[in-house]
Amino acid sequence: MRIIGGENRKLKLAAPRGREVRPILDRVRESLFGILRNDLPGAAVADLFAGTGVIGLEALSRGAARCVFVDRDPRCAETIRENVRRAHREAQARVVRSDALRIAQPGGELETEAPFDLVFVDPPYRLMRSSRGSERVLQLLRHLGEPALLTDEGLVVLRYPRDAQAPAEVGPLVQMDRRRYGGMRIAFFARPSAPNPTADK
C-alpha cells in the first residue's frame, strides 16, 4: 500500500499485523482525490475509522493543512502513528485512539479539533449492513453536520458497501452525489448551501 499523489507520492505504508483492513484501491483513491482536488489545499481534515491512515495521509500529501486520525483499535492507531512518521507529517497529524461513533457526539473530543473542512467516514461494512449499525452511522453523520464540527462549505465523504443504503439527507446534510466502484459506493454530503464538489466531474 502506498500514497499515490502529492509530496509523499509512492511512499510505502505499513498495515496492522493480524488485522483485516479495507484500504481503498489506488484507482478509486485517484478518482476520489481527483474529485476533491479543489477542497484539499489548506483543509482541516478528519479521518474516522482510519485503519492505516492512508486516506488522511493522502489528503496531507495533496495539500491539506492538518488531519485528525481516529480509530479505536490499538494496532491500527499504532500503525497510523508509524505511517505518519514515515511521511514526516507529525506536525500536521494527531492520532486519537477512540470510537469514532462516540468522539463526534456533542461535547466530544473531536470538537476540540474542529471545525473541519473535510471528514472521511469509513465504518466497518458490518455496521452499514445492519439496521442498528447503520442508524449509529447516520447519527454520526448528523453530529458531523453541526456547525461545531463542520465548516459552512465543509464536506463529509462516506464509504459504504454496495448492498447498503445512504440517505438522501441526514440532519443538516444532503447527499450531493454518489459514486459506485465495484462492490463499494462513496457518497458526498454537505449543507444545501455548499458547492457541489462533483459538479464538474
Beta strands, then each sheet from edge to edge (+ up, - down):
strand 1: 44-48
strand 2: 66-70
strand 3: 93-96
strand 4: 116-121
strand 5: 150-161
strand 6: 169-170
strand 7: 173-181
strand 8: 184-190
sheet 1: 3+ 2+ 1+ 4+ 5+ 8- 7+ 6-
end
